[in-house]
């Protein structure tokens, strides 16, 4: 097949237009000019109404019967969908697509900031599925493998698609600020074949351009262990977020973080607007004699992954190997603070909370777990055992979640038993 040149295409198009000619469009009739648009608007309004009422009906079904819509969060019967805490994993790679670091981010909301954790590519991760080193996992399964490994390790799912951050892509994220003030604690050097050392980035305080800072992020000196690099990576995040946080104009902030509603930009804006909790994994090197030692959790920090996960992600999403049951968490006491206080214990029982609201009455004496379909009896029993409460069967397959946890007046005693 011979490709047409731009000139050939133009000639064919002009010829076709001339051969067909042009005729004026006929005038629309009165119905299509006036009546039809009104029908379209009316139909759209009906569709919107049906969608809204249908969505409300899902939340308002409690015992197989339709109840009135409750819009007041303080009233019995109120319920709302619970949005999982937004989470994201970023795999930083060098120009050769080798893993140089993993960043895990969670944001509580746009105004309240969030948490960020940095993993070394040499981190040895131990889960029920076995042991793996992150840079080996990336080489085998890409960023999806990294995401699955961290999900198993920290016990929460990720709501956003994982990102691979090459140096050029990272530079594009840094570019809107042009320069960022950064203190480099050590010289960054190269060593030639003769062992001669050349300083590329000198230690000290400098206004670095975005391309240089992207290079500094991936840099590791020839004789440097990776704890030097991931500590430096944390400092880059701190400097970057501090520079974003200094921007007061809303339009400038949007431009500095790139005006997108998914991926990394919303996390940058949240961290800049609120409190940002940034840290590296508490790890220490093992096998010191190896050319590239692995890192493992510091002594006494074995519980860190799950504890940190619960701290970062108050409402975790389920993930591939978890298969958590969905739960609606209801307050039966008239004080929603009781429900909030009980929420971490429910999350720790291994569930995904999809609905939060109030029971039909506020005189519930005992906290309990209800399942609404015989098929979920086993899941309900496991959650009830984890909470130390009774399980009930309230048949209603139409409920918006598989299980219902209702907080009763005895919640404080229940929490005391769990902590004791």
KOLLO-752625 format. One line per 10 residues: number of its first residue (from 0); for each residue z negated, y, x of C-alpha. Coordinates in steps of 0.02 Angstrom, whole numbers, padded with zeros to 5 digits, always signed. Each point is the difference from the previous one (the first is absolute). Example, Ala and Ser with C-alpha at 12.3 -4.5 7.8 and 13.67 -1.06 7.14 Angstrom:
2
0	-00390:-00225:+00615 ~ +00033:+00172:+00069 .
END
This chain:
420
0	+00000:+00000:+00000 ~ +00049:+00170:+00069 ~ -00128:+00138:-00025 ~ +00062:+00161:-00079 ~ -00018:+00160:+00096 ~ -00085:+00148:-00083 ~ +00172:+00080:-00026 ~ +00070:-00159:-00082 ~ -00148:-00002:-00120 ~ +00026:+00183:-00046 .
10	+00186:-00026:-00036 ~ -00035:-00148:-00114 ~ -00134:+00096:-00094 ~ +00113:+00152:-00027 ~ +00145:-00107:-00057 ~ -00106:-00091:-00126 ~ -00069:+00163:-00069 ~ +00174:+00074:-00023 ~ +00072:-00157:-00082 ~ -00140:-00009:-00128 .
20	-00007:+00184:-00038 ~ -00146:+00086:-00086 ~ -00036:+00022:-00184 ~ -00137:+00109:-00075 ~ -00143:-00100:-00074 ~ -00010:+00003:-00190 ~ -00142:+00099:-00076 ~ -00149:-00104:-00055 ~ -00037:-00012:-00184 ~ -00149:+00086:-00081 .
30	-00105:-00160:+00003 ~ +00026:-00032:+00185 ~ -00029:+00183:+00043 ~ -00162:+00022:-00097 ~ -00061:-00158:-00087 ~ +00020:-00126:+00141 ~ -00106:+00098:+00128 ~ -00141:+00011:-00127 ~ +00008:-00188:-00028 ~ -00011:-00031:+00189 .
40	-00152:+00113:+00016 ~ -00083:-00082:-00148 ~ +00033:-00175:+00066 ~ -00072:+00048:+00169 ~ -00158:+00065:-00082 ~ -00021:-00162:-00099 ~ +00023:-00106:+00157 ~ -00129:+00106:+00093 ~ -00124:-00016:-00144 ~ +00022:-00189:-00011 .
50	-00021:-00019:+00188 ~ -00160:+00103:+00001 ~ -00076:-00089:-00148 ~ +00049:-00169:+00071 ~ -00082:+00039:+00167 ~ -00158:+00058:-00088 ~ -00001:-00156:-00107 ~ -00013:-00108:+00155 ~ -00158:+00088:+00053 ~ -00073:+00012:-00174 .
60	+00003:-00185:-00038 ~ -00174:-00072:+00025 ~ -00026:-00141:-00124 ~ +00174:-00034:-00065 ~ -00002:+00150:-00119 ~ +00068:+00174:+00020 ~ -00131:+00136:+00018 ~ +00015:+00189:+00001 ~ +00059:+00084:+00157 ~ -00147:+00070:+00101 .
70	+00044:+00145:+00114 ~ -00176:+00052:+00052 ~ -00059:-00092:+00158 ~ -00180:+00018:-00060 ~ +00029:-00089:-00166 ~ -00013:-00187:-00038 ~ +00167:-00088:+00004 ~ +00083:+00115:+00127 ~ +00110:-00090:+00126 ~ +00125:+00051:+00132 .
80	+00109:-00089:+00125 ~ -00077:-00004:+00174 ~ +00118:+00045:+00142 ~ -00028:-00098:+00161 ~ -00048:+00103:+00152 ~ +00163:+00051:+00086 ~ +00021:-00094:+00164 ~ +00132:-00008:+00136 ~ +00027:-00092:+00164 ~ +00106:+00078:+00139 .
90	+00064:-00103:+00147 ~ +00034:+00113:+00149 ~ +00131:-00069:+00119 ~ +00081:+00058:+00162 ~ +00186:+00026:+00034 ~ +00019:-00188:+00027 ~ -00081:-00041:-00169 ~ -00157:-00069:+00083 ~ -00161:+00032:-00096 ~ -00109:+00137:+00078 .
100	-00127:+00025:-00139 ~ -00043:-00028:-00183 ~ -00070:+00136:-00113 ~ -00082:-00044:-00166 ~ -00022:+00144:-00123 ~ -00089:+00017:-00167 ~ -00018:+00158:-00103 ~ -00132:+00026:-00133 ~ +00096:+00140:-00085 ~ +00104:+00152:+00043 .
110	-00156:+00109:+00011 ~ -00127:-00117:+00079 ~ +00087:-00061:+00157 ~ -00011:-00180:+00055 ~ -00020:-00121:+00144 ~ +00108:-00054:+00146 ~ -00023:-00145:+00121 ~ +00099:-00035:+00158 ~ +00029:-00176:+00065 ~ +00056:-00047:+00174 .
120	+00160:-00104:+00006 ~ -00102:-00119:+00108 ~ -00132:-00027:-00135 ~ -00040:-00182:-00036 ~ -00017:-00019:-00189 ~ -00095:-00148:-00070 ~ +00018:-00044:-00185 ~ -00007:-00156:-00107 ~ +00183:-00027:+00040 ~ -00033:-00007:+00187 .
130	+00003:+00113:+00152 ~ +00140:+00118:+00049 ~ +00028:+00145:+00120 ~ +00077:+00150:-00087 ~ +00144:+00029:+00122 ~ +00046:-00185:-00012 ~ -00011:+00007:-00190 ~ +00117:+00150:-00002 ~ +00126:-00089:+00111 ~ -00003:-00150:-00118 .
140	-00007:+00079:-00172 ~ +00027:+00187:+00016 ~ -00101:+00133:-00088 ~ -00020:-00111:-00154 ~ -00092:-00126:+00109 ~ -00114:+00138:+00066 ~ -00037:+00057:-00179 ~ -00042:-00177:-00058 ~ -00113:-00029:+00151 ~ -00098:+00162:-00025 .
150	-00014:-00035:-00188 ~ -00080:-00168:+00037 ~ -00111:+00076:+00134 ~ -00067:+00149:-00098 ~ +00014:-00077:-00174 ~ +00106:+00127:-00092 ~ +00182:+00013:-00048 ~ +00118:+00142:+00044 ~ +00071:+00110:-00137 ~ +00138:+00082:+00105 .
160	+00143:-00083:+00093 ~ -00040:-00026:+00185 ~ +00081:+00115:+00127 ~ +00073:-00029:+00173 ~ -00024:+00157:+00104 ~ +00119:+00013:+00149 ~ -00028:+00145:+00122 ~ +00149:+00097:-00071 ~ -00062:-00023:-00178 ~ -00176:+00050:+00050 .
170	+00071:+00156:+00083 ~ +00084:+00047:-00166 ~ -00169:-00006:-00087 ~ -00076:+00110:+00136 ~ +00150:+00117:+00010 ~ -00045:+00122:-00142 ~ -00150:+00059:+00103 ~ +00110:+00022:+00156 ~ -00150:-00001:+00117 ~ -00175:-00074:-00015 .
180	-00148:+00042:+00113 ~ -00059:-00159:+00085 ~ -00123:-00043:+00138 ~ +00058:-00141:+00113 ~ -00147:-00081:+00089 ~ +00103:-00089:+00135 ~ +00165:+00024:+00089 ~ +00140:-00105:-00072 ~ +00104:-00070:+00141 ~ +00145:-00111:+00049 .
190	+00007:-00109:+00155 ~ +00164:-00040:+00089 ~ +00047:-00161:+00089 ~ -00080:+00062:+00162 ~ -00165:+00034:-00087 ~ +00021:+00188:+00004 ~ -00085:+00085:-00147 ~ +00074:+00147:-00096 ~ -00097:+00103:-00127 ~ +00100:+00021:-00161 .
200	-00136:+00080:-00107 ~ -00143:+00086:+00090 ~ -00177:-00010:-00066 ~ -00073:+00152:-00083 ~ +00027:+00108:-00154 ~ +00182:+00037:-00045 ~ +00105:+00052:-00149 ~ +00111:-00154:-00010 ~ +00167:-00005:-00086 ~ +00031:-00131:-00133 .
210	+00110:-00111:+00110 ~ -00126:-00001:+00142 ~ -00144:-00041:-00116 ~ +00098:-00146:-00072 ~ +00025:-00065:+00178 ~ -00184:+00025:+00042 ~ -00047:-00104:-00152 ~ +00090:-00155:+00065 ~ -00040:+00027:+00184 ~ -00103:-00121:+00103 .
220	-00024:+00025:+00187 ~ +00047:-00148:+00110 ~ -00180:-00040:+00046 ~ -00076:+00049:-00168 ~ -00081:-00117:-00126 ~ +00046:+00029:-00180 ~ -00168:+00077:-00047 ~ +00059:+00153:+00096 ~ +00157:+00010:-00105 ~ -00075:-00029:-00171 .
230	-00136:+00128:+00036 ~ +00139:+00122:+00043 ~ +00091:-00046:-00160 ~ -00155:+00044:-00100 ~ -00005:+00169:+00087 ~ +00182:+00031:-00048 ~ -00040:-00033:-00183 ~ -00151:+00115:+00009 ~ +00102:+00141:+00079 ~ +00143:-00022:-00123 .
240	-00109:-00001:-00155 ~ -00102:+00148:+00064 ~ +00160:+00100:+00022 ~ +00055:-00045:-00177 ~ -00172:+00042:-00067 ~ +00011:+00176:+00072 ~ +00147:+00040:-00115 ~ -00060:+00097:-00152 ~ +00164:+00040:-00088 ~ +00048:-00140:-00120 .
250	+00187:+00016:+00031 ~ -00026:-00004:+00189 ~ -00112:-00153:-00018 ~ +00133:-00089:-00099 ~ +00130:+00041:+00132 ~ -00114:-00054:+00143 ~ -00032:-00171:-00077 ~ +00178:-00025:-00068 ~ +00020:+00023:-00188 ~ +00000:-00181:-00056 .
260	-00113:-00087:-00126 ~ +00000:-00172:+00080 ~ -00027:-00073:+00172 ~ -00102:+00095:+00129 ~ +00013:+00183:-00062 ~ -00125:-00015:-00146 ~ -00126:-00077:+00121 ~ +00023:+00145:+00122 ~ -00030:+00128:-00137 ~ -00154:-00093:-00064 .
270	-00076:-00015:+00173 ~ +00033:+00183:+00037 ~ -00075:+00058:-00165 ~ -00159:-00105:+00001 ~ -00113:-00100:+00112 ~ +00091:-00113:+00122 ~ -00094:-00149:+00072 ~ +00095:-00056:+00156 ~ -00048:-00141:+00117 ~ +00063:-00140:+00110 .
280	-00047:-00180:-00031 ~ -00164:-00039:+00092 ~ +00082:-00119:+00123 ~ -00028:-00056:+00178 ~ +00121:-00084:+00122 ~ -00014:-00184:+00039 ~ +00080:-00101:+00140 ~ -00014:+00141:+00127 ~ +00105:-00091:+00129 ~ +00152:-00008:-00112 .
290	+00142:+00122:+00030 ~ -00015:+00053:-00183 ~ -00175:-00041:-00065 ~ -00031:-00030:-00185 ~ -00125:+00099:-00101 ~ -00127:-00069:-00121 ~ -00140:+00075:-00104 ~ -00149:+00062:+00098 ~ -00156:-00110:-00003 ~ -00095:+00016:-00163 .
300	+00150:+00077:-00092 ~ +00068:-00156:-00083 ~ -00029:+00072:-00174 ~ +00093:+00162:+00042 ~ +00172:-00042:-00075 ~ -00062:-00033:-00177 ~ -00136:+00133:+00005 ~ +00124:+00130:+00060 ~ +00127:-00058:-00128 ~ -00122:+00027:-00143 .
310	-00049:+00169:+00069 ~ +00181:+00057:+00016 ~ +00063:-00073:-00163 ~ -00117:+00017:-00150 ~ +00130:-00074:-00119 ~ +00099:-00130:+00098 ~ +00161:-00077:-00058 ~ +00021:-00187:+00009 ~ +00109:-00076:+00136 ~ +00104:-00154:+00030 .
320	-00136:-00122:+00053 ~ -00138:+00070:-00111 ~ +00063:-00031:-00177 ~ -00145:+00099:-00071 ~ -00028:+00003:-00189 ~ +00023:+00168:-00085 ~ -00155:+00080:-00074 ~ -00043:+00139:-00119 ~ -00168:+00077:+00047 ~ -00093:+00074:-00149 .
330	-00160:+00099:-00014 ~ -00117:-00060:-00136 ~ -00145:+00118:+00039 ~ +00063:+00175:-00042 ~ -00013:+00055:+00182 ~ +00164:-00018:+00095 ~ -00094:+00021:+00165 ~ -00070:-00174:-00030 ~ +00177:-00068:-00008 ~ +00047:+00093:+00160 .
340	-00154:-00069:+00089 ~ +00044:-00177:-00055 ~ +00184:+00013:+00047 ~ -00017:-00051:+00186 ~ -00090:-00160:-00049 ~ +00140:-00044:-00122 ~ +00133:+00034:+00134 ~ -00098:-00108:+00122 ~ +00010:-00144:-00124 ~ +00187:-00010:+00038 .
350	+00088:+00085:-00145 ~ +00129:+00135:-00031 ~ -00066:+00133:-00119 ~ +00144:+00058:-00110 ~ -00093:+00085:-00144 ~ -00157:+00106:+00000 ~ -00088:+00062:-00157 ~ -00140:-00021:-00124 ~ -00055:-00143:-00110 ~ +00007:+00022:-00189 .
360	-00186:+00038:+00001 ~ -00127:+00064:+00126 ~ -00140:-00120:-00046 ~ +00054:-00146:+00110 ~ -00160:-00077:+00068 ~ +00068:-00123:+00130 ~ +00144:+00013:+00121 ~ +00126:-00139:-00028 ~ +00174:-00063:+00040 ~ +00117:-00044:-00143 .
370	+00163:-00097:+00006 ~ +00124:+00012:-00142 ~ +00106:-00154:+00026 ~ -00058:-00179:+00038 ~ +00117:+00001:+00150 ~ -00108:+00131:+00088 ~ -00166:-00090:-00025 ~ -00011:-00056:+00181 ~ +00037:+00175:+00067 ~ -00133:+00073:-00115 .
380	-00128:-00127:+00059 ~ +00032:+00044:+00182 ~ -00018:+00187:-00031 ~ -00156:-00024:-00106 ~ -00078:-00109:+00136 ~ +00041:+00132:+00132 ~ -00086:+00132:-00107 ~ -00143:-00109:-00057 ~ +00034:+00032:-00185 ~ +00047:-00107:-00150 .
390	+00178:-00038:-00054 ~ +00063:+00009:-00179 ~ +00159:-00047:-00092 ~ +00070:+00137:-00110 ~ +00169:-00064:-00056 ~ +00135:+00132:+00006 ~ +00154:-00037:+00108 ~ +00062:+00176:-00038 ~ -00128:+00085:+00110 ~ +00072:+00111:+00138 .
400	-00090:-00100:+00135 ~ -00044:-00183:+00026 ~ -00187:+00031:+00008 ~ -00122:+00132:-00062 ~ -00157:+00049:+00093 ~ -00119:+00098:-00111 ~ -00143:+00093:+00084 ~ -00162:-00017:-00097 ~ -00171:+00081:+00008 ~ -00056:-00131:+00126 .
410	+00129:+00054:+00130 ~ -00132:+00068:+00122 ~ -00093:-00167:-00001 ~ +00166:-00089:+00025 ~ +00043:+00107:+00150 ~ -00174:-00028:+00071 ~ +00023:-00188:-00012 ~ +00168:+00012:+00088 ~ -00068:+00106:+00143 ~ -00156:-00107:+00016 .
END
